[in-house]
Amino acid sequence: MSNVHHDTNHVIRAIRPDEWEKVRGLRITSLKDPAAPVAFLETVEQAEARDDTFWQDRAAGSSHGGAARQFVAEAPDGSWSGSVVMLVEQAGAADFFEGEIAMDQGHLVGVYVRPEYRGTGLTEALFDTALDWAWSLESPALERVRLFVHEDNGRAQAFYRRAGFTFTGTVVPMPEGDGAMELELAIPRPE
């Protein structure tokens, strides 16, 4: 499952387990972005402190065959310009906000596109590929895909709404307890 986005000539594809160093590099780059405090639950210091085994396991678990799939936008020179991760959540399990998952669903996390590629359609191409993969799953067949966005991240909220996601009314406090909230948006399985 790979798409070529013609405006930027990127290939959108799932990562491979042996690409763990590039996974780490792009994650650390994303956490250094000025928007990171309202976009990610992890800090750059936390990511930089993780050992190679963590990144190897993350890449192996997010490549072909795992319960998560990380998609990257690969430029013609082999560099990565963006990424998104689709987690598969099963009804009855606990999510990372310690709530019970109500239905079989996808959960988009780790959305990042390098600043020079924002507004080019690359984020849309990543989302389309991740959603196509989520809807292709048969066991479990996912009822919806959700994501969370910081209440102060208006740019991301606007993009997610253009992509077809709507607010569900679920709001959860940010884990660091500073009073900020994460808002849930979801898109239902297409008919």
N, C-alpha and C positions, 0 to 999 in steps of 0.2 A: 504494500500500500504506500505509494509515494506519488506525490504531486509535484509538478514543476510550476512555480509561480513565475509567469513570463515577464512581469515588470522588473523583477530583481534577479531572475534566473536562479533562484534558490530551489533546491530539492527539499521537500518536507518528508522526513522519514523517521522511523523508530531508531533509537540508539542501539548500539551493540555492547555487550558486556565488556569488551576490551577497550572501550572508549571512556573508561572511568576518569582518566585524567582530564579529558575535555569536559566531562560532566562537572567535575570539581571546578575547573577554570571558569566555565560559564556561570556556575552558581555563585562563585566568589565575585565575579564581575557584576552580577545582578545585585548582590547585596551591597556593593559599593555605589550603586546608582542613588542619586539624591532622593528618589521616590521610595527607596527600600523600606524606610521606617513605617510607611503606611501600606506597603505591598507584601511584605513577608513577615512571618512569625519568627524567623531566625536572624541572628546578627552575623555580620561578617566575621567577628571574633569567634563566634561559635563554629562557623563553617571552617575557618582556618585552623581551628584546634582539632578537628576530626582527623583520624589517622587514615592511611591508605585503604585499610580493610573496610572502613565505613563506606568509602566512595566506590570500592570494588563491589561491595554488596548492594549499594544503591543502584549502580549501573546494571548489575545482573538482575535485580528485581524489577527494573523498569524497562527491560528490553523484551524481545520476543518470548512469549510464554509466561510472563509474570502476571501478578494481580494488579500491576500498574504498567503503564506504558509511557515513556518519555519520548516526545517527538521533538526533533530539532529542524531548524531551517539552515541547511548547509549551502554556503556560497560556492561558486565555481572553484575557488582556491582551496576548498576544504574547511574553511573556518566556519564557525557556527554563529549565526546572527540572531538567533532567538530559540526559545524552547517553551514547551508546555508539558505538564504531566497530567495524565488521566489515571486516577485511582479507581479501583472497583470496590465499592462498599456493599456489603451484604446485610440484609435486614437482620436486626437483632444484635449486631456487633456494636462496639463503641467506636465513636469517631474521635478525632484528636481534640475535640472540645469536651470530651467525656460525656457526650449525649448518646442516646441509643439511636441507631440508624433505623428509620421507619420502613424503608423499602430497599430493594436492590436498585442501586443507582451508581452513576459515575460521579466523580468529584474532581473538578479541574483545579490544579494547584500549580504553583511555580511558574506562572505566566511571566515571561520576560522577552523583550525584543530590544536589541541595542538601539540607543537613541537615534542614530542615523538612519534606521530602517522603520521608525515609527511613522505611521501615516502612509505607508507604501502598499498596504494590503498584506504584508507578511504576517501580521497577527491574525488576520482573517484566515489566511491559508493554514496556519498552525491550528486554529480552532476547528476549521472544517475537517482537517485530517483527524484530529483527536475525536471529534464528534462522530465522524464516519466509523472510526474504530469502535467507539462505545456502542453505537447502534448495531454494529455487526455481531456483537457478542450474543450467544444463544444460551449459555449456561454460566452465570445467570443472564437472562434478558433484562436489560436495565430499563426501569420505568421512567427515569429522568436523569439529567446531569445537573449537578449543582456546583456552586462556587461561593466563596465568601469574599467580600470586599470591605475594606476599612471605610468607615462612615465619612472620612475626610478625603477619600480618593475619588474625586468627582470625574476625572478623566477616565479612569478604569470603569466606573459605573456607567458612564455614557457609552463606552465601547461595548460593554456586556449587554446593555439594553439594545443597541443596534444589532448585535449578534443574535437577538431573539430571547435573551434571558429576561425574566421578570422577577421582581421582588416577591419573596414568599411571605414576608412578615416575621420570619425568624431572625432574631437578633441575639448575638452572643457577645459577652464581654471579652476584650482582648486579654490574653493570658497574663500579661505583665501587670494587670490590675490598675492601669492609669485612668480608668473611667471611659476609655474609648470603646467603641463597639464595632463588631464585624457584622455586616448585613448579608443574609443569604439570598442569592438569586438562583433560579432554576429554569431549565427548559425541558418540556416534556418530550418523551419519545415520539417521533413523527408517526402519524397514522399510516 
